[in-house]
Amino acid sequence: MTKSAERNLVIGLDVGTSKVVATVGEITTDNKLSIVGVGSQVSHGMDKGGVNDLNLVSESIRRAIDEAELMADCRISSVYLVFLASIFSVRTKAVLSLLITLK
């Protein structure tokens, strides 16, 4: 398994109320983005855009990332996080702090 820094990869993470999706894209030599891995898990610990149980949200994120890593044959060390501005709050900041520890 290669590190994402060794390849030209971009990783996106969408944490939603119903599901968590991690997507791995590889920038090709002709500057196009090729999706090489996707991981999707049911979102647990979220309700109406808020975090109710940080441990459950963390597990959903970890599983989606693990699935994407397996498909893309890489080790993910950082992600771009997608979130709705209307749900950005102290509770969402806790998820952002958690993601930093995943590195």
NORWO-V257156 format. One record per pair of residues at least 12 apart in sequence whose ideal C-beta (glycine too) atoms are under 8 Angstrom apart, sorted by the first residue. I is the first residue (numbers start at 1). J is the second residue. If there is no record, write none. Layout:
# NORWO-V257156
i->(I:I)
j->(J:J)
This chain:
# NORWO-V257156
i->(1:1:1:1:2:2:2:3:3:3:4:4:4:4:4:4:5:7:7:8:8:9:9:9:9:9:9:9:10:10:10:10:10:10:11:11:11:11:11:11:11:11:12:12:12:12:13:13:13:13:13:13:13:13:14:15:15:15:15:15:15:15:15:15:16:16:17:17:17:17:17:18:18:19:19:19:19:20:20:20:20:20:20:20:20:20:21:21:21:21:22:22:22:22:22:22:22:22:22:22:22:23:23:23:23:23:24:24:24:24:24:24:24:24:24:26:36:36:36:37:37:37:37:37:37:37:38:38:38:39:39:39:39:39:39:39:39:39:40:40:41:41:41:41:42:43:43:44:44:44:44:45:45:45:45:49:49:49:50:50:50:50:51:51:51:51:54:54:54:57:57:58:61:61:61:61:62:65:65:76:77:78:79:79:81:81)
j->(69:73:74:75:73:74:75:74:75:77:24:74:75:76:77:78:77:26:74:26:27:24:25:26:27:36:72:74:24:25:26:27:33:80:23:24:25:68:76:78:79:80:25:79:80:82:61:64:65:79:80:81:82:99:82:43:46:57:60:61:81:82:83:95:43:46:43:46:47:48:49:42:43:40:41:42:43:40:41:42:43:57:60:61:63:64:38:39:40:64:37:38:39:40:61:64:65:67:68:76:79:35:37:38:39:68:36:37:38:68:69:71:72:74:76:72:71:72:74:68:69:70:71:72:73:74:67:68:71:63:64:65:66:67:68:69:70:71:64:67:60:63:64:67:60:57:60:56:57:59:60:57:58:59:60:84:86:87:87:89:91:92:91:92:94:95:94:95:98:95:98:98:95:98:99:102:102:79:102:102:103:103:99:102:96:99)
